[in-house]
Amino acid sequence: MLKTGIIVGSTRPGRKAAAVAEWVYDILKSRKDAKFEIVDIEDYKLPLLDEPVSPRVHQYSKSHTKTWSEKIASLDAYIFVTPEYNHATSAALKNAIDFLFHEWNNKAAGFVGYGGAGGVRAVENLRLVMGEIKIADVQAQVALSMFSDFENFTTFKPHEHHDKAVHLMADEVIAWGGALKALRGTPVEHH
């Protein structure tokens, strides 16, 4: 079964990403075509990239990198939950991505963005990064507005129409994730 990580893309105190990731997980957890889990970058306590050699060499010297590597390598696909900070993703998420290379390769990803403009510019920023780390990013995405999906810009109360968008994005992630699993030489299980 396809293992998909819902990556919490912020570590800022008061962040909304954890609540958004839980919401995505609750919508998708009953699906039979993939297994979902929340992966919170905050749990890994990654400092600003501190490995002495490029991740392309795949020779990690730090225990936090090795732990992060094992988690990301264990997954077949990703759903990135990203805030939009100054027209881009969070520095914490970009840093977490930059720690690794091979672990990301030939996998699929979808996006759930949030911000004043639905996080769409943060997602566009991430799409540029995905190509470089050999992740196929799907077209369907979820755009949550701070104006209409957060009460008083703080309490997450998404409009119900977003549930369908989450499933449409997941459909694409699962389809591409399965195809890329075969490319990686991992047998695809059919249920």
Disulfide bonds with the S-S distance in Angstrom:
none
